Amino acid sequence: MYFELKDATADILAKSRRREDTCDLPLNLIASEKEAYDIQAIAQDALGFARRGYALIGTSDASLRTLGLTKPVYSEIPASFLLEGVKEFRLPPETIGVQCEFVFTMRRSYPEDSEPIDTKTAGDAVLGCRPAIGIVGRRTRRTFIGDHAAIADFGLHVATICGDPVPRIWPGEVAKIEVTTFLFKQTVFSGRATSVMGDPLNAVAWLAAELAAKRRRLEPNDIVATGSCTKILQVWAGQHLAADFGPLGQIECVFT
């Protein structure tokens, strides 16, 4: 894809996201992962919002299968799409579903110079963890299966709804958490934190390694949304979703 087409593609994606509309873009023509992340970055700049951190998707086997991905992907989270204290959310067109996930807040830069990247150092670098509901969707009317299309389309990120902060939980305890989701107060699905790369902290380490390869890193107060620890759930307007994250508390939302 020529550079001029990258700019035009990114601009259309940004306008579609801002307007909560869909577009006709042949994202299946993107030739490489680098090209896809280039388009995503240009589209993020075109949105013009400050960034608050990163959202991951495809970090569990179930979500990879549902979305037709071969590996996890990530995107930056624009400030306007990181929501706190929200109990109601209007679903935009082409919403795929919602994922129950963990949101870590970074305590310091990670990795620091010459620091190894692994679960242990990731645990040391985070400040806290809280529950979240991630909204997953596309900006295109046609469904394109594959990593490149998903990456370019903001990593399929729509919004991240964060739960209330809790007293500090030891990072090593997060992997022991079991999550139960409810629609209309009926149990829908249960999942384990270990569904996320064996340990949600591995998602933080994976992202740090991806950024380090591009000479970037996580910064203090960045948030990292880890991707789904349960299956991606289809929801419709009028439904109420609640998720119990054990020691992290509960989070709920009504979709309109």
Secondary structure, 3 states (H helix, E strand, C coil): CCHHHHHHHHHHHHHHHHHCCCECCCHHHCCCHHHHHHHHHHHHHHHCCCEEEEEEECCCHHHHHHHCCCCCEEEEEEHHHEEECCCEECCCCCEEEEEEEEEEEECCCECCCCCCCCHHHHHHHEEEEEEEEEEEECCECCCCCCHHHHHHCHHHEEEEEECCCCCCCCHHHHCCCEEEEEECCEEEEEEEHHHCCCCHHHHHHHHHHHHHCCCCCECCCCEEEEEECCCCECCCCCCEEEEECHHHCEEEEEEC
